[in-house]
Amino acid sequence: MSLVPILTLATAVVAVLLLLVLVWRTQGKSAGADLQPLLGELRDDVREDTARGLERLEREVRTGIAE
């Protein structure tokens, strides 16, 4: 089993979290309302990417077990 997909997924999640923290700390609370649609889209993208990564990892594990 390759660690590359796991590390790629973990790196993407950490990068998104750091981006969210950066945006949150640099914007005022009033600007937060303007960011809600963007953050919602970003959250959805992260969920989709995570689901795809987990599916790919599951396939690799099943392939490794079958071999």
N, C-alpha and C positions, 0 to 999 in steps of 0.2 A: 504494500500500500504506500502510495506516494504522499509525502507531507506537503507537497506544493499546493494542492487545492486548499488544504486546511490553512496554510500560512497565507495564501492569497485572500481567502475569505476573512481571516482574522485581521489582516492588514487593512482591508477595505472597511471593515466595521470600525476599527480604531480611527482611521482617517476621517470617516464621517462623524464620529463622536467628537473628535478634536475640532472639526469644522463647526459643528453645532455649538460647542463651548466657546469658540472664538467669536462666532456671530452673536451669541447671547451676551458675552462680556463687552463687546464693542458697541452694541446697540442699546438705546434707552428702552425703558418699558413701553413707551408709547409706540416705538418703532416695532416692537414685538408683534403687535396686532397686524402690521403690514406683512410680517414674515410668516404668519400662520399658513397661508396657502403654499408657500415655498417649502416650509418645513413638513407640511402634509405630503407633498409630492416626494420630498426627499425620504421621508419615512416609508412611503410606499415602495420607492425604488430600492431601499435597503432591504425591505421584506422580500421583494422579488429576487434580488441578487442572492440573499441568504437562502431562499428556497431552492434556487437553481444550484447553488453551491452544494447544498446538502443532498440534493438529488444526484448530482454528479459524484459526490463522495460515496453515497450509498451504492451507486452502480459500480464504482471502483472496488469497494469492499466486497460486493457480491461476486465480481469477476475474480478477485483475488481468492476468495473462498472456493469458487468453482474450479480454479486451477489447482 
